């Protein structure tokens, strides 16, 4: 009997424990529900107004404008026009709801059915590394986009649910859809359906039709994978899935679905990465210095003139010898950069040869030599002698191989006579020439060897263009700039460029004398190919073995510098400053100054005393600084000044337009104490016994 009583008591205890568990579960559920209600109430009270949610930022957008105000590039997230719910096409709403949240109009912000289905999928795929997906409603996505982030954690999911419930209590379904469709990310930097429609189809979202709506709705799941600009086939395939879902939900009929051919949708072409990107890559990093606004969208207004930029690109591409690169910088009289080309093609090479590359300028450097001479008392009419010269064992020669005897400064500059430049360097002092270059904006290291007067120090094209622009401005310093002003999206001014005319580099008469010399060089000397039918002042430059060709000059307020050469600094037999670079300068400047009035220089061109043959640098001869300087700008010792023997190129080195033989360079002298003593003439003193 005792055993029987014990057996009967066991079910009673089980029922008791079961009842206790049920009661505890009910209490816990009620407690959890109460906690959720309290959390939702608190979240509800902390939610900002609807207007505040509309203006909440998704990241900083930067729109860059050309000089005419047109947008040339957009960086960062792109936001289209905000569309109210009534302005959004119904097909766009239907496509999005069918794809992302088919029970949107029936749940309170979270979808228990969807959460249950997602939980079941998660259980089935446990251990496979797959996350719990498919449970987020449109309301939850809005809360995640505005208030949270995409990190995956249970804590973030709980906050998301609470905020979604609060959001549904405070705002209507229409308002939530409006927020969602104007803020969701669609790829390619586009936030909101208007930005997406403009990017992918080239028209505002108010004109979206059903096939386009299906493509846009399909992007939300994986914007980078389904972007039409990245993979048009994948985008169309995903859009087909969206149309099928719309048919299942009854928003389109089977006949409507069958009548849609997604291949007929016209996509907007992706804007090409053209040469204007050389300019924006140079100008935009300056924003970090000019403004302190890391969040608000910025409108950046620049100096670039798109017509001049197009002409500059065409001029470089049309004139650069085969196998070479080219660069061009063009600035207005105040330093505003109107055109910048850093290479033949930005897509294949975004290396900016206009602002970053350093190359030897050859005779273009002589402007600093002659300005130093003019400042010290020389005039364009001062007489000089073109004759052999020896400077501590360095004997430069003229490209023509001849000496002209008594001539004037104007003639010497017009025909780029090397011996006169060397004598002037000795007269004024090589450090003085270096100081003049520093004054005019050369920022790269400058050597003071005697050969420096022929341009053996590496320079940047933008620095040389700046120097010529300062001469054109009558000796007042010019600083190239690319940004005129910066505002916020609502028009608040953050930065405005101010022209600085306070720095005078040389007296006006020195700049006028230099302009006189350069105008003569274009009219009758090495720069004839740069003539454009109106006054031009400029200078050619060609470096040793024809590795670099330059032309820099100005006319009617525009100063332009052109460089051509190979990136590997190999010789190009047909490359001289007076040929391809000068022709590119002329082709570009004819367009650049076409709408500007003709401006006469204050000093009219004066022809040389007699007509010499122009320096052969301009056409077919040896480079204008001869074969008397080694690769480091060091002088070649006396006795080594005969034409250097030629060395045949190695197999595979032959290139079209490149010399098939090159000079063998002598081994440069070792820069030790013995060399210094020899140059300074101290051999005897050091060898003599020293007094004790």
Number of C-alpha atoms within 10 A of each C-alpha: 6 6 7 8 9 10 11 10 10 11 11 11 11 11 11 12 12 12 12 12 12 12 12 12 12 12 12 12 12 12 12 12 12 12 12 16 15 13 17 21 16 14 18 19 11 11 15 11 10 13 8 10 14 15 10 11 15 19 13 15 22 21 20 22 19 20 18 12 13 12 14 17 15 15 12 15 20 24 20 19 12 20 18 14 17 9 12 21 17 16 19 24 18 20 30 24 21 23 22 21 19 20 17 18 11 10 16 18 23 23 22 12 12 18 17 13 16 18 17 13 16 17 11 10 13 12 8 8 8 10 13 18 13 15 19 23 24 25 29 23 19 23 23 21 16 17 14 15 12 10 10 10 8 9 9 14 17 12 18 23 22 23 28 27 24 25 23 19 15 17 12 11 19 14 14 19 21 21 22 22 25 23 27 19 25 25 25 19 18 23 20 26 30 25 27 27 25 17 24 22 19 14 15 16 25 15 14 22 14 20 24 24 25 28 30 29 26 28 21 18 14 13 19 15 16 25 23 23 18 15 12 16 14 16 22 23 15 21 25 20 15 24 28 18 19 24 18 13 17 12 15 18 13 14 9 12 16 10 9 14 11 17 12 8 14 11 17 15 11 10 9 9 14 14 22 22 20 23 24 18 13 16 16 16 10 13 14 10 7 16 13 10 13 11 12 16 22 24 23 25 22 26 24 27 20 17 12 19 23 18 20 30 25 16 25 28 19 14 19 23 22 15 13 24 19 31 29 32 29 33 28 20 20 21 23 22 26 28 29 32 30 29 26 22 18 18 13 9 10 16 16 20 26 26 21 14 16 15 22 24 28 28 29 26 23 26 25 24 27 29 22 26 23 22 17 12 10 18 20 21 16 12 15 18 16 21 16 16 16 13 15 14 16 22 23 28 24 24 21 17 9 12 14 11 11 11 18 19 24 28 26 25 26 28 27 30 27 29 24 26 26 25 22 21 26 17 13 17 16 22 16 18 27 21 14 22 24 17 16 26 20 22 14 14 10 19 19 18 15 23 27 26 32 32 26 28 23 19 22 21 29 27 24 24 30 26 27 28 32 25 27 26 21 21 23 22 25 29 22 21 21 25 26 16 17 24 18 17 15 10 10 11 13 16 16 13 12 9 12 11 11 8 10 16 19 21 12 15 16 24 23 21 24 29 27 22 30 26 30 28 30 27 21 20 29 30 35 23 22 30 21 19 9 13 18 28 26 32 33 35 33 31 29 23 22 28 26 29 34 32 33 31 31 28 25 22 17 22 31 32 30 31 32 29 26 16 15 8 13 17 23 25 21 19 30 33 35 28 25 29 35 33 25 29 30 23 21 25 27 17 16 23 17 10 9 12 10 14 12 13 17 12 14 12 21 16 17 23 11 8 11 13 11 20 24 21 31 28 19 14 16 23 30 31 29 24 21 23 25 16 10 10 21 19 22 22 16 14 9 13 17 9 11 14 11 12 12 14 12 9 6 6 13 13 12 12 15 21 18 17 16 17 13 12 16 12 8 15 11 9 8 8 9 13 14 13 14 13 13 10 12 13 14 10 10 11 8 8 8 7 4 3
